[in-house]
Amino acid sequence: MNQLESIKKHLESYGLREISSLLLPAARRALNSIKHGDYARWRDIVSKLPKLPASTVDFNAPAVTVTDHEAVKDPENRKNLKKLLKGLMPWRKGPYNIHGVYIDTEWRSDLKWDRLKDEISELSGKIVLDVGCGNGYHCWRMYGAGASTVIGIDPSPLFLCQFMAISHFTGSSHPVFLLPMKIEDLPDFSNTFDTVFSMGLLYHRRDPIGHLTRLKKLIRPAGELVLETIILNSSTSNVLVPSGRYAKMNNVWFIPSPSLLETWLKRTGFVNIRLIDITPTTSTEQRRTKWMEYESLNDFLDPSNPGLTVEGYPAPERAVFLAEKPS
Ligand SMILES: C[S@@+](CC[C@H](N)C(=O)[O-])C[C@H]1O[C@@H](n2cnc3c(N)ncnc32)[C@H](O)[C@@H]1O
């Protein structure tokens, strides 16, 4: 696959031969093992996207934006582009604006980025890993913030195809890569990345301490972890383990209070731990749109008390922690 060749070329040109030689065989295995029944259809859509000359791209706008090319000002061409992109629904993370087609995703992922972008360590020139990156929206924002290399990993083949669609239009010269891998499929890297992001993933892990330990191993000494997760807004050291679904999700395991999460970070060897934000999730940030027509936040909350989920648990609130690996 071309992406693997361009990641190899880029990593080697940066002298990152070791990452390249460990990562690429694992990425190739992951690509070859995709079995999703719709994968061929999604790949076919990506292959049919119109080839347009490179345009201006804005990675720092709330919607990652590829500015209109003359050819797409023709309403027929724009309609065709919209139809192809809609074939990759549901679009959960974004938004994007591709040649005037505004992809109004379920999540306003820009709001999460705004909550942390001014607090994290400077990304300029950094090698960044985004674990559980969805379709790569935040990867583009990290690149826009100056990162020299951004590698996102996410096992979803749909998100991979959405990323391929976006990078088809942004052009291949940007060192932003998405590999369809789980964190547990990563080769045995240690002390590698300047900054590692894990956002929206900890509560899906059955072994959160193991997850934090893996993240720490990936970070270089004095590098930074950016951890975003649902928390239990309680002043005591406490954890919610839902007995079944949480907000209709059947894969939520541990929702710690901030002080317990701080203890987990300390016990896994992080230092300089800072809680920088707690924000309740609202329907401004997560909602059904024309690009994601399934249920969304309002369907997951108790209609008579939006402070609770439909199962009676506290409604989602999200925290962002920063922490460092000791030098
Ligand atoms: C709630 S989404 C968060 C997406 C994005 N990071 C954000 O904050 O908007 C969680 C993502 O983690 C991915 N994921 C699930 N298990 C994973 C694993 N073991 N390793 C890496 N990613 C995983 C899912 O496919 C999903 O896209």
The ligand as an SDF file (V2000), in Angstrom:
LIG
                    3D

 27 29  0  0  0  0  0  0  0  0999 V2000
  -14.0310    7.2180   21.5280 C   0  0  0  0  0  0  0  0  0  0  0  0
  -12.9570    7.0240   20.1640 S   0  0  0  0  0  0  0  0  0  0  0  0
  -11.8180    8.3780   20.4090 C   0  0  0  0  0  0  0  0  0  0  0  0
  -11.2880    8.9570   19.1240 C   0  0  0  0  0  0  0  0  0  0  0  0
  -10.3650   10.1660   19.2980 C   0  0  0  0  0  0  0  0  0  0  0  0
   -9.1400    9.8160   19.9930 N   0  0  0  0  0  0  0  0  0  0  0  0
  -11.0570   11.2790   20.0280 C   0  0  0  0  0  0  0  0  0  0  0  0
  -10.6640   11.5650   21.1730 O   0  0  0  0  0  0  0  0  0  0  0  0
  -11.9720   11.8720   19.4950 O   0  0  0  0  0  0  0  0  0  0  0  0
  -11.9690    5.6180   20.6630 C   0  0  0  0  0  0  0  0  0  0  0  0
  -11.1600    5.0530   19.5110 C   0  0  0  0  0  0  0  0  0  0  0  0
  -10.2540    4.0610   20.0100 O   0  0  0  0  0  0  0  0  0  0  0  0
  -10.1650    3.0360   19.0520 C   0  0  0  0  0  0  0  0  0  0  0  0
   -9.6800    1.8260   19.7430 N   0  0  0  0  0  0  0  0  0  0  0  0
  -10.4160    0.8690   20.3670 C   0  0  0  0  0  0  0  0  0  0  0  0
   -9.6070   -0.0820   20.8810 N   0  0  0  0  0  0  0  0  0  0  0  0
   -8.3340    0.2970   20.5870 C   0  0  0  0  0  0  0  0  0  0  0  0
   -7.0570   -0.2750   20.8560 C   0  0  0  0  0  0  0  0  0  0  0  0
   -6.9500   -1.4190   21.5180 N   0  0  0  0  0  0  0  0  0  0  0  0
   -5.9520    0.3700   20.4160 N   0  0  0  0  0  0  0  0  0  0  0  0
   -6.0670    1.5500   19.7340 C   0  0  0  0  0  0  0  0  0  0  0  0
   -7.2610    2.1170   19.4510 N   0  0  0  0  0  0  0  0  0  0  0  0
   -8.3750    1.5130   19.8700 C   0  0  0  0  0  0  0  0  0  0  0  0
  -11.5640    2.9180   18.4840 C   0  0  0  0  0  0  0  0  0  0  0  0
  -11.5770    2.3160   17.1920 O   0  0  0  0  0  0  0  0  0  0  0  0
  -12.0300    4.3550   18.4600 C   0  0  0  0  0  0  0  0  0  0  0  0
  -11.8210    4.9820   17.2210 O   0  0  0  0  0  0  0  0  0  0  0  0
  1  2  1  0
  2  3  1  0
  2 10  1  0
  3  4  1  0
  4  5  1  0
  5  6  1  0
  5  7  1  0
  7  8  2  0
  7  9  1  0
 10 11  1  0
 11 12  1  0
 11 26  1  0
 12 13  1  0
 13 14  1  0
 13 24  1  0
 14 15  1  0
 14 23  1  0
 15 16  2  0
 16 17  1  0
 17 18  1  0
 17 23  2  0
 18 19  1  0
 18 20  2  0
 20 21  1  0
 21 22  2  0
 22 23  1  0
 24 25  1  0
 24 26  1  0
 26 27  1  0
M  CHG  2   2   1   9  -1
M  END
$$$$
